[in-house]
């Protein structure tokens, strides 16, 4: 740490300090900022040039003035002290205890910026992760090492779904070494209390680490939080050989913080005012998921984002879709019908599903059954729209069967209680029960052997 304190702050704009002649300052370097009243807070270097260094404090800038503010360089980047003692704890976006417990002290300090996994060292994602939610497990399976985002909208139950996944997620192998890291980014106090209470009273809390940044807290903390969460996950996965599921909500709040800082730095905006480097920034977070050759552990990511105005073409979901391997899309119409979880299986996709389902993983009929359910539900929804135009009476008897199938599929397969943890066998059996509503001759996507073994037709 430098012994020199600088009093060369020339401008304070919003939450940013513009400092002249800050010799040797490095991008992402931590600094100590001494307020006029003598209190000291940390900040981070956001940009450097020969003339001006831009710094953002990890707190509000009220109380600062140009002449009496002192800056000291630490020569260090943001690091997180990692330990297995973090399990069961709640931290803020900077890794400080938020649960009233003692800070984590460890000789193992990791740079939170980390780095994406080298493509050459990547192992292909494999093995099914059970979430206990039929619409995911049965139709859009989550695979160990995958990045599978949830695309939601304002007011939808994405955080409720996330809490259910945290409590229910499991793998067949590594059962005693499976952990969850949750990052709440710019969430409300109500949502934070919901998570802490809901997960805290379950057995899952013992295997969970929470990082929570409230909407009222620093935007810079929002930018640091996903990196804190992933650093803790990397410690558990690649130093302890654990399988770790990382859930980040809400990445839209992260993007808004990114835009806020970019605007304060007077950068040229890109699409809809977001910085042009948002894709690269997202990739630096999402690409830290995966499996590494020669190491037992893995990191699986479920980033959650709310689509502004439910627009899936908005830059945030659009760029996320280019980096990740599919998406789970929530449907507002299902919510209005009282369906929970409101997952639109036709718009959702898990591109790596084939890597973790089938014989010796879930069941040999899984993929064929999923394809048949998808086709039948799509046909039923098309007929539902047609019936609104010509009337249900004008449909054939076969068409009416598919129309009823679509209703029952939503009511029995997609819909389930918040506390209901369905194993994959139960999910697949429900699928077969629903298909028995249709003619067996229409089962074009399922082999005769699987129909004989699992089919529910009486004749």
Helices and strands as residue ranges (DSSP letters): E 5-6, E 9-13, E 16-20, E 29-34, E 40-48, E 52-57, E 70-77, E 79-81, G 84-86, E 90-91, E 109-111, G 119-121, E 122-123, E 128-130, H 134-137, E 142-143, E 149-152, H 158-168, E 170-171, G 175-177, E 178-187, H 189-200, G 203-207, E 208-214, H 219-234, I 235-239, E 243-249, H 251-264, G 271-273, H 278-286, E 290-292, E 298-306, G 308-310, H 315-323, E 326-329, H 332-336, E 349-350, G 353-355, H 366-390, G 392-394, H 397-408, I 409-414, H 424-435, G 440-442, H 448-454
